[in-house]
Every structure is written in C-alpha cells, then in structure tokens.
Amino acid sequence: MRWKRSISVLASTGLLAVGLAVPAHADATVTVGVGHFDPDNQDPSTGTVVEYTDFFGRSVRVHSGDTVNFQTQKNEFHSIALAPAVIPLPVFVADTDDAPAKGTGLPKVAGGPGLFKAFEPPPPCGAQGTPCEFDGSSPVDAGAIAGFDPATGQPANVDWNVKITAPTGDYAYFCYIHPGMQGVLHVVPSGAESDSGNQITATQAQFLQDQSEATSLIANDNNAAPSGAPGSRTWSVHVGDTTSTLHAAILGMMPRSLPNVVSGDSVKFLWGAFEPHTVGFGPDANLPGPFGWDCGKAYVAFGPSGPGAPPPCTEFENGNPEIIGDPGTRGPGQGLNRNGVTDSGILVGSAYGVNPGTERWSVAAAQPGSYEYHCTVHDFMIGTISVTGT
C-alpha cells in the first residue's frame, strides 16, 4: 500500500492516568497525544480516514524536571517540535523558476523547508529512559513519526519523551507539516499546581468534539447534489477535506462514486485545507509518483524506497536539492480519455498558503464508460465516475 510506504518514507488505569492537577511533587511524566486513535474512522479499506491534526491536550502545566511524553497515536503521521515559540516554516511554495505544471497551468508545487521535516529521521534521544532535553533556549525536533510499528507495519503508538529543564515560562509545541496544530507548555514554579498522567484520557471531550466535526463534514461532502441539467451538470468531489477548526483532516474521495454522470457533464475536484493529494485516472503503475526531484523541464519521481540521492539534473534552491510535487499530465476541464493518463498532479490545501496556487481541478465527461481514479499519496483514496451517453 503506497500510503504506508509513503508514511515510512516521510519516515493502565490509576488516579494519575486521568491527568488531574496535583501539587508540587517528585519529577513526573505527562503524556500528550499527538493526533488521536479512532478505529471507527481510520480504516483505509473504507476509503476514508480521519487524521486528527490536534494535540490532546492543547495546554499542559509542568515543573522543570518533569518529562513530557509526546505520544503519536496509531495511524497518525506528524513531525513535531518543542520550542520557545512556533516556527512557521513553509511546507509548500510555488516554484516560479520553471515552466508551469501541466495539471494546473500554475507554478509547480515545490517543497518548502517544512516539507523536509516530513523526511527527517527521529533523533537518537526520545525513547523511555533516554529522553531528549528542552532547556527553553532552542527547539528540539522529534523528526517524522508515523503511528506504526516499523517491524510489523501495524498501527502502534510511538513515544517521544522530552525532559523539561527550561525556566518558568510559556513555550510552544507544534507540528511542522500541519500549520495551526499547536499547544502551549507552561513551566510553572515548583510550588504551583501542575498536570501529570495521561492527558489523552483527560481530554476525551475535546476528542469527541473533533470527531463530531469530522463525521458531520464527511456526511455533508458525501451528499452534495450536482448543479445544472443532464449533459451540462457540474458534479463536485472533495479530495479530502478539513474541518473549520483545522483539528481534523479527512482523507478520502467524497463522494466515492458518481454513478449517474452523462456525456457533457463535468466533475469538479475540491481540495481541503490540509494535505497534498492527486487525482489520477488509471493504474498506479502508469501514474507518476507524488513527489520527486525538480530537474527543470523534467520531473524525476522518488523510488519506492524514498528519495535517495538526487540525480545530477536536480536543481538547487538555497543550497538544497529542490523537491517538487508531481506536475500532472493534463490541465483542468479536459475530457476523460480511456487511452491516456489523466493526472492532476499534486495540489495542496489553502492552509499551506501557496501563492499563486489552486485547490480546484476538473475533468469533462465525454466517452461513456467507468473511470476509476485515486490519490497517489494516499492510495486508499479511490473514486469512480460512471459515464453514460446523453
């Protein structure tokens, strides 16, 4: 499954478990959830997965000497840091140096400094017994962490422990690749009350709110009706979506099936605020990989094992080899063709602030037939358009 492959590339009960505020005490451990496990809404075989772009909890109070365990939850993928303040690294930028992307006619989507955080390996510290240290003066990064057991590929929680030695004050924890996903670490005086235990349990109401927003959005996106008369209608498909609070990103094609499209209709694809996606018609083997090296007029997709060494043709930006998204093969509004590759290329959501950029792409229904498409970043995101004659 390319989804798990991409993720691997990009890289008990008790009183304290409820996360109650307690008075000054011996050094304690506070567990903060990075994303959230939601088995009812994270099964790729259904075609739709909810990713929680949120911390559980969003604010914790600790003493200097305590340890915070930032626990990436099963199925989640994030690249987090603890720093004096949020570091707003651009994840994606517009590549205005070369010819535009074939899929959009706009500048290609290039990787910004934040995207490199999605490829950054975890540091040697962070495991239980060997925590990283945050003294408040400079950031400490977790690297890219996926909520899977690397040995089995099965969903698993992954811990990143940080011992806090920073002086009294407020600090930030955040995700580099999901703008707005952030929390506040309050280091309080030794005599002040602090948090301890599992904040994931303590913030169940927060999770239920995030979950409700996500499931409501999925229902709305799946029930959108077309506009216009048959033969000139416009159908809408959401290529993923994001809740208005930015606390949940839905990975899925919604609706997954359009069974009543007729020749002359068009299908408009709409990207959510978070996550990069593609819309590609045809077998995965025939479609370009989602990310690769910028070789000017050429695009060299990464191999199945990851980026590897950049080829000699790679362009450099600010001293770094330039990573770009798949530029696509056909522009918006063109007719579906069973004999050719139709690929939007990588588009990204509005939360990434790519300018100029777009979160829309479209195809025209022409030849009758059944057309399957999917996202090459998240290969469980699958859709079908069934076209009949007028």
Summary of the structure (lengths in Angstrom):
residues: 390
radius of gyration: 22.3
end to end distance: 37.3
largest distance: 76.1
contacts: 1346
relative contact order: 0.19
helix: 13%
strand: 39%
